[in-house]
């Protein structure tokens, strides 16, 4: 990445848009020339699929891969046809090995190391404020910073051989970048165990800890994720956007403030055409036709 990450992200997004073919059906494109093989982007039937595709590094979170992820999520956010985003890996045994540990010992000014982590923060915020539902499909190991990316998604479906961990403490580091996401997804004592001991959790253990939503046989992962993605894509996009924003913003509000805010959001939702259409379709026993307004 350049010394001005925000400008780089903007140019990535423009190149992604330029490669959109505008035709119906499936669209597959690389989000930028420099990430043509590291991050794949596909849109079909209202579902955007973002695929980590750097198997030689086990999808290590390099600046190029992070830039490709940011550009892909930005493209999905701006595409009015996209109703749901699925994040997955093309690697059979590893979702992502996390950040490159070599960066910690690299001979570079501290301020440059600080700047290098900006894309992690930007990606986490981008996913959280996307306004569209996200599913992380996990096959293989999800380690260190990659766990933060998975936890930033709304739902996580994992194959039974998947594993999750924050091994940083074992190499003299600490998972500072993803700590806030862990504590917002995992009960405190279990989160403490993850951070301080650094052992991996199996998919079943992660589900028991509340870290992930669903565990399926490895061979059934794509079908299970597809089922949920189609359900999410079938919902009203405007109500989904309002609901997602409310989910995010009320999380850390005091109770009284949250109740007042959510009451206002309900009134806003009642002003939409889609809530009228949804209720009408329910009583008329038909499928709703969403207008997105």
MOZI-V55033 format. One record per residue. N is the residue number from 1. RES is the residue in one letter. PHI is phi in whole degrees, 0 to 359 (* if undefined). Layout:
n res phi
N RES PHI
N RES PHI
//
This chain:
n res phi
1 X *
2 X 279
3 X 285
4 X 236
5 X 303
6 X 296
7 X 292
8 X 298
9 X 296
10 X 298
11 X 292
12 X 299
13 X 296
14 X 296
15 X 294
16 X 299
17 X 295
18 X 294
19 X 269
20 X 290
21 X 275
22 X 74
23 X 270
24 X 284
25 X 82
26 X 266
27 X 243
28 X 236
29 X 206
30 X 279
31 X 282
32 X 194
33 X 300
34 X 285
35 X 239
36 X 302
37 X 252
38 X 271
39 X 224
40 X 254
41 X 227
42 X 223
43 X 235
44 X 209
45 X 53
46 X 81
47 X 245
48 X 265
49 X 248
50 X 252
51 X 241
52 X 289
53 X 217
54 X 232
55 X 298
56 X 297
57 X 252
58 X 56
59 X 56
60 X 301
61 X 277
62 X 286
63 X 304
64 X 293
65 X 292
66 X 297
67 X 297
68 X 294
69 X 297
70 X 299
71 X 297
72 X 293
73 X 295
74 X 296
75 X 298
76 X 296
77 X 296
78 X 277
79 X 278
80 X 295
81 X 279
82 X 277
83 X 249
84 X 205
85 X 237
86 X 247
87 X 253
88 X 214
89 X 232
90 X 275
91 X 279
92 X 287
93 X 245
94 X 217
95 X 290
96 X 196
97 X 275
98 X 90
99 X 291
100 X 286
101 X 295
102 X 300
103 X 295
104 X 290
105 X 257
106 X 295
107 X 275
108 X 215
109 X 303
110 X 303
111 X 297
112 X 290
113 X 296
114 X 296
115 X 299
116 X 294
117 X 269
118 X 298
119 X 292
120 X 299
121 X 299
122 X 299
123 X 293
124 X 300
125 X 294
126 X 299
127 X 297
128 X 295
129 X 258
130 X 296
131 X 81
132 X 226
133 X 289
134 X 234
135 X 235
136 X 258
137 X 261
138 X 252
139 X 233
140 X 94
141 X 278
142 X 237
143 X 236
144 X 54
145 X 302
146 X 296
147 X 296
148 X 297
149 X 296
150 X 298
151 X 291
152 X 292
153 X 286
154 X 289
155 X 228
156 X 231
157 X 244
158 X 234
159 X 288
160 X 295
161 X 268
162 X 290
163 X 217
164 X 226
165 X 192
166 X 236
167 X 277
168 X 304
169 X 300
170 X 285
171 X 242
172 X 78
173 X 242
174 X 209
175 X 280
176 X 301
177 X 297
178 X 248
179 X 301
180 X 297
181 X 289
182 X 297
183 X 290
184 X 269
185 X 236
186 X 235
187 X 306
188 X 303
189 X 295
190 X 291
191 X 296
192 X 303
193 X 300
194 X 300
195 X 288
196 X 272
197 X 263
198 X 78
199 X 272
200 X 279
201 X 255
202 X 287
203 X 300
204 X 294
205 X 295
206 X 295
207 X 293
208 X 297
209 X 279
210 X 82
211 X 282
212 X 230
213 X 269
214 X 210
215 X 239
216 X 227
217 X 302
218 X 307
219 X 288
220 X 255
221 X 298
222 X 299
223 X 293
224 X 294
225 X 294
226 X 300
227 X 299
228 X 293
229 X 299
230 X 295
231 X 296
232 X 295
233 X 292
234 X 274
235 X 275
236 X 298
237 X 293
238 X 285
239 X 291
240 X 298
241 X 295
242 X 298
243 X 294
244 X 297
245 X 296
246 X 293
247 X 303
248 X 287
249 X 284
250 X 282
251 X 306
252 X 249
253 X 278
254 X 302
255 X 305
256 X 298
257 X 295
258 X 296
259 X 296
260 X 295
261 X 297
262 X 292
263 X 297
264 X 296
265 X 293
266 X 297
267 X 297
268 X 296
269 X 298
270 X 291
271 X 274
272 X 274
273 X 289
274 X 292
275 X 291
276 X 293
277 X 297
278 X 297
279 X 292
280 X 298
281 X 297
282 X 298
283 X 288
284 X 270
285 X 54
286 X 220
287 X 283
288 X 288
289 X 245
290 X 285
291 X 255
292 X 70
293 X 208
//
